[in-house]
Amino acid sequence: SRPHLLNNFHHKLHDIALQALQDKHVEVILDDRAVLPEGGFPKFVQPLDVHTLRGRTLHAALVLTCIGQRPRSDLLGTLAPKAIDPASRFIAVAPTMQVCPYNSERTQADAICGGRIFAVGDVADTGASKLAVNGMYQGLVAANNISRLIGRQEQGAPVSLCSCPLPSDRIRLSLGLHRSAMYWRAKGWAPYIRMQTSSHQDVDLAMHWWFFTANRRVWSPAFT
C-alpha cells in the first residue's frame, strides 16, 4: 500500500528491488491496497477477482495474504501491562534490553520486576529496523546481562550491564538464484550498497558453519 518497496530503507534499495522484479516480468502495484473480503481469501487455488481500494480488478488463481501481522506482546499483558505501548503493541525496553514502562525514560533504572525481564527481536521497541542481525545483537546483549545478573545474585556484588550497540540498517536482499544486494547504513551516514553474485543457489547459507568454526572446509568465500 506504500509508494515504495522496503520503505524503511533508503530509496536506492527500492530502485534495485523494483528493477529486479521488473526484469523477471513481475507486475508491481504500489500505493494501493487489496480489499480483504469478509472471511479472507480462499486458501486454495481457484479463479477469483481481487479488487483494490483504487478501483483496480486483478484476476488471480491464488492469493497469499501478507498483511495484518501484529506483535505478540500479549504474553506480557498480565505480568507487565505497562510495558506494552497501547498504540503500537511493541514492548518498551532499555538499551540493556530490560523491559520498561512504555511512558518512561527507558533506562536501566526504569526496568520493571527488578530488571529480570528482557525482550528482544521484532517485538522489542528499540528504534532499530526489524532485521535478523539486530535481533541477534539484542539476544547477545540480553544473554550477557542475564549472566551478569545471575553472577551478582550469587556474589552479592554490584554489576554493570552492557547496552545494545547503536542500530544500523543491514540487509542482504536476494534478487534471484545467484544475485543479491548487500545494504548497510549507519545512523547519519550515506547508504553503502554492494551488488553480489554467487555460484551457490542458497545465498551461501553454509558460510554460517564457517563463522561458528564448525567445519571451515564446508564453505569458502566465493563472491565475484
C-alpha positions as CSV (number, residue, x, y, z in Angstrom):
1,S,0.0,0.0,0.0
2,R,3.0,2.3,0.2
3,P,4.6,4.1,-2.8
4,H,8.0,2.4,-2.2
5,L,9.2,-1.2,-1.7
6,L,11.3,-1.7,1.5
7,N,10.0,1.7,2.7
8,N,12.1,1.6,5.9
9,F,15.3,1.7,3.9
10,H,16.9,4.2,1.5
11,H,15.2,4.7,-1.8
12,K,18.1,3.2,-3.7
13,L,17.2,-0.2,-2.3
14,H,13.7,0.3,-3.7
15,D,15.1,1.0,-7.1
16,I,17.2,-2.1,-7.1
17,A,14.3,-4.4,-5.9
18,L,11.8,-2.9,-8.3
19,Q,14.2,-3.3,-11.3
20,A,14.9,-6.9,-10.3
21,L,11.2,-7.7,-10.2
22,Q,10.5,-6.0,-13.5
23,D,13.4,-7.9,-15.1
24,K,11.5,-11.1,-14.2
25,H,8.3,-9.7,-15.6
26,V,6.6,-9.3,-12.2
27,E,3.8,-6.7,-12.2
28,V,4.4,-4.5,-9.2
29,I,1.5,-2.3,-7.9
30,L,2.4,0.4,-5.5
31,D,0.5,2.9,-3.4
32,D,-2.7,0.7,-3.4
33,R,-4.2,-2.0,-1.2
34,A,-6.2,-5.1,-1.9
35,V,-9.8,-5.1,-0.4
36,L,-9.9,-8.0,2.0
37,P,-13.2,-9.9,1.7
38,E,-15.1,-11.0,4.8
39,G,-13.5,-14.2,6.0
40,G,-10.4,-13.6,4.0
41,F,-9.3,-15.0,0.6
42,P,-9.6,-18.8,0.0
43,K,-6.6,-20.8,0.9
44,F,-6.7,-23.0,-2.2
45,V,-6.3,-22.5,-5.9
46,Q,-9.4,-21.2,-7.6
47,P,-10.1,-18.4,-10.1
48,L,-11.1,-15.2,-8.4
49,D,-11.0,-11.4,-8.7
50,V,-9.1,-9.2,-6.4
51,H,-10.3,-5.6,-6.0
52,T,-8.2,-2.7,-4.8
53,L,-9.0,0.5,-2.9
54,R,-8.2,2.5,-6.1
55,G,-10.7,0.6,-8.1
56,R,-8.5,-1.9,-9.9
57,T,-9.6,-5.5,-10.6
58,L,-6.9,-8.2,-10.7
59,H,-7.6,-11.8,-11.9
60,A,-5.9,-14.4,-9.8
61,A,-5.8,-18.1,-9.1
62,L,-4.3,-17.9,-5.6
63,V,-3.9,-15.0,-3.2
64,L,-1.3,-15.0,-0.5
65,T,-2.2,-12.6,2.3
66,C,0.9,-11.0,3.8
67,I,-0.7,-8.2,5.9
68,G,-2.3,-7.8,9.3
69,Q,0.6,-9.0,11.5
70,R,0.9,-7.6,15.0
71,P,3.4,-8.0,17.8
72,R,2.8,-11.0,20.1
73,S,3.3,-8.8,23.1
74,D,0.2,-10.1,24.8
75,L,2.4,-12.6,26.6
76,L,3.3,-9.8,28.9
77,G,-0.2,-8.5,29.2
78,T,-0.7,-9.8,32.7
79,L,2.8,-9.6,34.1
80,A,3.8,-6.2,32.8
81,P,0.9,-4.4,31.0
82,K,2.6,-1.0,31.4
83,A,5.5,-2.2,29.2
84,I,3.2,-2.5,26.1
85,D,2.7,0.6,24.1
86,P,-1.1,0.7,23.5
87,A,-0.7,2.3,20.1
88,S,2.0,0.0,18.5
89,R,1.7,-3.0,20.8
90,F,5.5,-3.2,21.0
91,I,7.3,-3.8,24.3
92,A,9.4,-0.9,25.7
93,V,13.0,-1.8,26.6
94,A,16.1,-0.1,27.9
95,P,19.4,-0.3,25.9
96,T,20.2,-3.2,28.2
97,M,17.1,-5.0,26.7
98,Q,15.4,-4.9,30.1
99,V,11.6,-4.4,29.9
100,C,10.5,-0.9,31.0
101,P,7.2,1.1,31.2
102,Y,6.4,2.5,27.7
103,N,6.0,6.0,29.1
104,S,9.3,6.1,31.0
105,E,12.8,7.3,30.0
106,R,13.6,3.6,29.2
107,T,16.8,3.5,31.1
108,Q,18.2,0.6,33.2
109,A,16.8,2.4,36.3
110,D,13.3,2.1,34.8
111,A,13.4,-1.6,34.4
112,I,10.4,-3.4,35.9
113,C,10.3,-6.6,38.0
114,G,13.8,-5.9,39.3
115,G,15.2,-5.9,35.8
116,R,14.7,-9.6,35.4
117,I,12.5,-9.5,32.3
118,F,14.0,-9.0,28.8
119,A,12.6,-8.6,25.3
120,V,14.5,-8.9,22.1
121,G,13.7,-9.1,18.4
122,D,10.8,-7.7,16.4
123,V,8.5,-7.3,19.5
124,A,11.0,-5.0,21.3
125,D,10.7,-1.3,20.6
126,T,14.4,-0.4,20.3
127,G,14.2,2.0,17.4
128,A,16.2,-0.4,15.2
129,S,14.8,-1.9,12.0
130,K,13.2,-5.3,12.3
131,L,16.2,-7.3,10.9
132,A,17.7,-10.6,12.0
133,V,21.1,-9.1,12.6
134,N,19.7,-6.5,15.0
135,G,17.7,-9.3,16.8
136,M,21.0,-11.3,17.0
137,Y,22.8,-8.4,18.7
138,Q,19.9,-7.8,21.1
139,G,19.9,-11.5,22.0
140,L,23.6,-11.5,22.8
141,V,23.2,-8.4,25.0
142,A,20.3,-9.9,26.8
143,A,22.1,-13.2,27.4
144,N,25.2,-11.4,28.6
145,N,23.2,-9.3,31.0
146,I,21.2,-12.2,32.4
147,S,24.5,-14.0,33.1
148,R,25.8,-10.9,34.9
149,L,22.7,-10.6,37.0
150,I,23.0,-14.2,38.0
151,G,26.6,-13.6,39.0
152,R,25.6,-10.6,41.0
153,Q,23.0,-12.6,42.8
154,E,25.5,-15.3,43.7
155,Q,28.3,-13.0,44.7
156,G,26.2,-10.2,46.2
157,A,28.2,-7.5,44.4
158,P,27.0,-4.6,42.1
159,V,27.3,-5.2,38.4
160,S,27.2,-3.1,35.3
161,L,25.2,-4.3,32.4
162,C,26.1,-3.9,28.7
163,S,24.0,-2.0,26.2
164,C,23.0,-2.8,22.7
165,P,25.1,-1.0,20.1
166,L,23.6,1.8,18.0
167,P,21.3,0.2,15.4
168,S,22.3,0.1,11.8
169,D,20.3,-1.0,8.8
170,R,21.9,-4.1,7.3
171,I,20.2,-6.5,4.9
172,R,21.2,-8.9,2.2
173,L,18.4,-8.7,-0.3
174,S,18.1,-11.7,-2.6
175,L,17.5,-10.7,-6.2
176,G,17.2,-14.2,-7.7
177,L,19.1,-17.5,-7.5
178,H,22.6,-16.0,-7.8
179,R,22.3,-12.2,-7.3
180,S,21.9,-10.2,-4.2
181,A,22.4,-6.7,-2.8
182,M,24.3,-6.0,0.4
183,Y,22.9,-2.9,2.1
184,W,24.4,-1.2,5.1
185,R,23.7,2.2,6.6
186,A,24.7,3.6,9.9
187,K,22.8,6.4,11.5
188,G,23.8,9.7,10.0
189,W,25.8,8.1,7.1
190,A,25.0,7.6,3.4
191,P,24.0,4.1,2.5
192,Y,26.5,1.6,1.2
193,I,25.2,-0.9,-1.4
194,R,27.2,-3.7,-2.9
195,M,25.8,-5.9,-5.7
196,Q,27.0,-9.5,-5.4
197,T,26.8,-12.7,-7.4
198,S,27.4,-16.2,-6.2
199,S,27.7,-19.6,-7.8
200,H,25.6,-21.1,-5.0
201,Q,21.7,-21.0,-5.1
202,D,21.3,-21.0,-1.3
203,V,22.7,-17.5,-0.8
204,D,25.8,-19.1,0.7
205,L,23.9,-20.2,3.9
206,A,26.6,-22.8,4.6
207,M,29.0,-19.9,5.4
208,H,27.4,-19.7,8.9
209,W,29.0,-23.0,9.7
210,W,32.3,-21.3,8.8
211,F,31.6,-18.3,11.0
212,F,31.0,-20.6,14.0
213,T,34.1,-22.7,13.2
214,A,32.0,-25.9,12.9
215,N,34.0,-27.0,9.8
216,R,35.9,-24.5,7.9
217,R,36.2,-26.8,4.9
218,V,32.5,-26.7,4.3
219,W,32.5,-23.3,2.8
220,S,34.9,-20.8,1.5
221,P,34.2,-17.2,0.2
222,A,33.1,-17.5,-3.4
223,F,31.8,-14.0,-4.2
224,T,32.7,-12.5,-7.6
